[in-house]
């Protein structure tokens, strides 16, 4: 009887120990099952602090007048007078139409942005597609040419801008080459960046030059995914090179084109480092862009952080609408067929 009682007590003790360990095991199993969320959590936290918060901060700031000399905070909400004041939609009204001086420069900059957004993406797509098709037929030399194409991407941006600035000088290599070729009437005696009607086209050449390498790499990757049997079948049916480019290559590369255009349009509207370093918006504001105006109000002589934020949100809405239009025009053909 004593042994039976002892055995019973031992069994009960073991059962209690097993029961006590189950919650810990359950927690461990849950941690293993949801380990993916633990790996993502740091990135989500960083986005919430440095991404989402700054987006909300910028949007709220667009309705205030603030030069940064006083306290402006969201959590807790603080707007310390007299350096900070609620301005409502007045910031938007000022640079859109009410403040004539600010509005004139803004719309001049927007006009330049629209020109860049039309010319640079179109030229980038055309030039990079032709280069990618040519390189795709280069055989064993493809890795070499691919490396050469990557050079503008790995070169320091500031070094590139100063190199192009020296090329565009009045006594620079470009004018020297034109004069040596007997085309001196095409040269710019005051420098390409110092001539009002040539400065913006000169900047767009640099933008295209810096955008083409990535586009070529993307197009070459896209060309590798096209089934060669399609070209063979088209050749048997009597199609020439133009037909194959228009009816096979171009439609199947539309998703790649969409990505390239998104990058190019985004850079065309949001980039300001190029005109800042090469022309500072001159001559006579002929190379002003909206990004440069935002920089001027955010960090420059026209310090007014509320207007800078408001301009940034108008620019965001414009780029967002253009991206939606681009998505509609260049979505894959399979989606159109499905609809």
N, C-alpha and C positions, 0 to 999 in steps of 0.2 A: 504493500500500500504506500509505504514511504517512497519507494522507487517510482511508483506511478505518479505520485504527487510531484516529485522532483522533476520527472520527465515532462509533466504537464506544464510546470512553471517555466522550464527551459524552452519549451515549444512556444509558449506565450511570449516570452522575452524575445525570441528570434523573430516572431511575427511582428512584434512592436518595432524592432530595429528595421526590418524590411519596409514596414509601412512608413517609418520616419524618413527613409532614404528616397522614397518615391517622389516626393515633391521636388527635391534637388535634382533628381534624374529628369523630371518633367521640365524643369527650368532649363537644364542643359540641352535637352532635345529641342526645346523651343528656340534657344539661342542658335543652335546649329541650323535649324530649319529657316530662321530669319537672318542668317549671317549676312546675306546680301544687303539687307537694309543697314546693317552696321557698317559695311564698307562704304555705302553711299552717304551715310549720315554726315561725315566731315565735309563732303562737297556741298551737300544741301545746306549745312550750317553756314559755310562760307558764302554761298549764294544769297541766303537770307540776310546776312549781315552786310556784305559788300555789293550785292546785286539788287535784290528787291528793295531793301531799305533806301539805297541811293536813288532808285527809280522813283519811289514815293516822295523822297525828299526833294528831288528835282521838280516833280510835278507840283507839289505844294509851293515850292519856292517861286514858281512861275507866276504866282498871284501876289507876290510881295515885292516891295522895293527894299533891296538890301545890298550894301556895298562891302560887307564883310568886316566892318569895323566894330560892330556890336554883336550881341548874342542872338542867334537864330537857331532854334531847336524844335524837333518834333516830339521827342520823349525826354523830358516833359515839354509841352508846347510853350515855347518862349519866343517872343519877338520884342527885343529891347529897343524902345524908343530913345532918342530920335533917329537913330541910324537904321531902324527897321520899321516898316509900316505896311499894312495890308493895302494892296493896290487893285485887287480884283482883276478884271479883264483889261485894265488900262495898259499893262505891259504889252499885251497883244495888239491893242489898238494903236499904241505909239509907233511900233516898228512896221505895222501893216499899212497905216494911212494917216494917222493924226500928226505925228512928229515928222514934218516934211523932210528934214535933213536925214534922220535915221531911216525913214521909209524909202527915200530915194536910193540910198546905198544898199538897203536890204533887197529891193527889187532888182537893182543892177546886179547884185551878187547872185540872186536867184536866176536871173536870165543867163548869166555865165554858167551856173550849175546845170541848167537845162541843156545848154549847148554842149557842155562836156558830157552830160548823161546820154545825149543822142549820138555824138560822134565817137567817143572813146569805146563804149561797149560794141557798137557796130563794127568799128575798125578792128577791135581786138578779136571778135568772132571771125571775121573774114580772113585776117592775116594768119591767125593761129590755126584755123581749119586747113588752109592751104599748106602751111608749113607741116602740120601733122600728117596730112596725106602724103606729102613728099617724103617725110622722114620714115613713114610707115613702109615705104618701098625701098628704103636705103639698105636693107639687108643687114649685114654684119656691122655696118657703121652706125646703127641706131644708138647703141650705148654711148658712143663718142658724141654724137650730135645732141643726145639727151643731156649729157653732162654740160655741154657748151650752153644749151638753152637754160640751164639752171643757174648759170653764173649771175645774171641780174638779180635773182632772188636771194642769193646768199651774200651779195655785196651790200655793205653798209649804205643805208638810204642817204645819209648826209653826204657821204663820199660821192655817191652817184649824182646828187643834186649839184654839188660844187663842180663836178666834172662837166656836167651839161651846161652849167652857167659859164664856164670857161669856153666851151664850144660855141656858145651863142654870143660871145663878146664881139665888138666891132672889128677887132683884129684877131679874132679867134679862128680855129681851123675851118669852120663852115664857110665863112666869108672868103677865106683864103682859097678853099677848093673851088668855090663858085667863080672867083676871079681868075684862077688858073685855067678853068675850063671855058673861059670866054663868056661866062654867064653872070658877069658883074652886075647887070641890071636887076638880077634877082637878089642880090646881097642886101644886107641891112646896114647902112653906114653908121647908124647910131646903136647898133647891136640889136639882136632879135628880141631880147627882153626889154629893151628900151624904146621900142617902137610900138605905139598904141595898138595898131591893127595886126601886129605880128606876135605880140606877147602871149596871148591866150592860145593861138595855134601852136606856138613853140612849147608851151607847157603841156598841151595835149599830146604832142609827139612823145614827150618823156613819159606821160601816163601810159600811153599805148605800149611803149618800149618795155616798161616795167610790168605790164599786165599780160603780155603775150606769153612769156615762158610758162607760167602756171596753166594758162589756157591750152597751150600746146601739149603739156603733159597730160592734162585731163582728156583732151581729144584723142591722143595716142592710146590712152587706156581704153577709151570708148571704142576705138577702131579695132582693138584686139578682141572685143566681144562680139563683133559682127561675124556671122557665119559666112565663110567664103563661098559656100555652095550657092548663096544668093547671087553673087557676082558671076559665078560660072553659068547659072541658069539664065541670067540676063544677057550674058555674052552669046549664048546659044540662040536666044530669041532675037539677036541682032541689035541689042542696046549698045550705044557708044558710051564713052567715059562720062560725058555730061549727063546722060540719062541715069547712069548708075549713081552718080553723085546726088542728083536731085531726087530720085525716087527710092534709093536704097540708103545711101550713107547719111544724108541730111535728116530724113525722118527718124532713123534709128539713133541718131546723136542728139535728138531734141532734149532728152533729160540732162545730158552733159551741157548743152547750150544754156539750159535754164540755170544751172549752177554757175556757169561762167558769167551770165548776165547779172545774176544776183550779186556776185562779187564786184563786178564792174560798176553797176549802178550804185551800190553801197559806197564804193571808193570815190565815185564821181561826186556824190553829195556830201559825204562825211569827211573826206580828206581835205586837210588844210595845210599840212606840213610842206607840201610842194610849193604852193604860192607864197607861203610864209618865208621859206628859206631862199627862194629864187627871185621873187619880185616884191614881197611884202604887200601884195595887192595892187601894185602899180603896173605900168605908168598911168596916172590919172584914174586909178581905180578900175582899169580895164581887165584886171585879173582878180578882182574881188570875188570871193565865193562865200556862201553862207557860213561854212565852217570857220572861215577867217573872221567873219563878223562876230560869231559866237565867242571865239577866242579873244577878240578885242574887248567884248563886254564882260567876259569872265575873268580875264587875267591882264588885259592891256590897259590902255589909257582911258577907254570909255567904261571903266569898271562899274557895272550894274548887273549883279548876278541874277536878279529876277528876270531882266530882259534876255539875258543869255539863256536861261532855262526855258523861257517861252519860245525863243527862236529854235532851240533844240527840239521841243515838242512839235512845232510846226514842221520842221525838217523830218522828224520821225514819221509823222502822218503821211507826208508826201512820199517818202521812200516805201512805206508800208503799202500805200495804194499802188504804186508802180510795181512793187513785187507781186501783188495780187494779179495785176494785169499780165505781168510776165508769166506767172504760173498758169493763167488761163490760156495764153497763147502757145506756150511751149510744154504743156503737160503731155505725157506719153500718149501715143496714138491708141494704145490698148484701153485707156480710160475713156477716150472719146467713143470708141467702138462699143464699150460697155454701156454708155449712156444711150 
